[in-house]
């Protein structure tokens, strides 16, 4: 199938093949994030230890102070001092016996609630630490028992799959709406991306409409690796279980796909019979949609796939050319009251964009595709 928009990798990534890319800086940032979580974990553990009934704080006993044999003269100065120390009468009051340690280590209701909240927070932080450690290990980092993190930038370099046989190994096929890698249903459970994490894979769509997937490894395997840095019709991340697509996004720092690329990807999946029951995430807006239909309804009408493809024939969309359609002549749209497209001059009915494109192609007219740079959105 033909795509209306292709994109190439940005200039900052154009010479990365055979180098470590931006690996060290990326991993250092990930390590800093892990250390921040570990500091938070240690603070929570300290607070929990202070509140836990199994770790009571010793309460120092105050020494008993004997009352003076004779009270000092009652003066305003002494009266004020006595009042300041808690006496109800002028002069010094006898010291009260100091309270010893609590008979029970059971925390009060308020401290018990706080302790419970802190334990929940600790469990969440510890789970996040495990997640971050797993991500770093999948990136090739070595985490020592004492928490130190090591890696060598020279261990790996950015690879490009120039060989067609190697590209074939990453190509997805479709059968009855399910995704297959080789002969097995595609599953991302053991795959990884630097953005979405474990359980996700990166993907690109070739100019011919082939989908290629892989794990993301900073400084080694990027979106650009899958098709050796060539122009693509779409790129992003996806999640799949037993061949069933669960999630797709347009997250790619190398290609930076636009809304139009996402529409192309969804159209391709639809043509392969993939059920529209997966979540769609759009960057850089951060929009997340429960399914493709919700996403398509959220974007401007002219960004719909077939209408966007019709715009590639803009130079032919004139009343002079459209009026030659028989038996019912066509016309261009009125921007003040009509949606973008082609209309019947007699009935004012909007013509299916796909029908218009087929008629134009039958007359020898070709679309003008645009190529975008991945340097920005």
PyMOL commands that set and color helices and strands:
alter all, ss='L'
color gray80, all
select helices_A, chain A and resi 11-13+23-51+76-84+109-138+153-155+164-169+223-226+259-271+292-298+301-303+305-316+319-322+353-362
alter helices_A, ss='H'
color red, helices_A
select strands_A, chain A and resi 5-8+142-143+149-150+172-175+178-181+184-185+192-193+197-198+201-206+211-214+232-241+244-249+279-282+287-289+330-332+342-344+350-351+370-373
alter strands_A, ss='S'
color yellow, strands_A
deselect
rebuild
show_as cartoon
